[in-house]
Amino acid sequence: MSLANLIFDSGTLVLVWLVQLVIYPSFAYYQKNDLIRWHRSYTKRVTYVVLPLMLGQLILCFFSIYLEVNIATLARLVMVLALWLTTFMVFVPLHSKIEESHQTDTIITKLKMKNWLRTALWTLLFLINFAD
């Protein structure tokens, strides 16, 4: 594992577990109006952490593929692309619904349940790269 991979993979690993075990569950403790107000700020702020980590992983994947195409580099690319797709096709719309919805409890439950997929993928990605 390169130092760059270690940095980005460790960052996403810690982040996804914090989101899964602390941040998403904490949403349930807010009153609806407070959640909506906080959520607007949260989504803007967390983007400054999430986007560089995800972009770094994606860039490193393409760079690795450029250097050498093999099962490991292709598997890594597939996992990172799956993470991008789920983030932008599932989670961004769910977060948008928090600010629009009267069903915030339902959306929070969906976030927590669906985020196990990203948690598993980022954990697996870290473990595979760490073992490499």
Helices and strands as residue ranges (DSSP letters): H 3-18, I 19-23, H 24-26, G 27-29, H 32-67, H 71-86, I 87-91, H 92-100, H 104-131
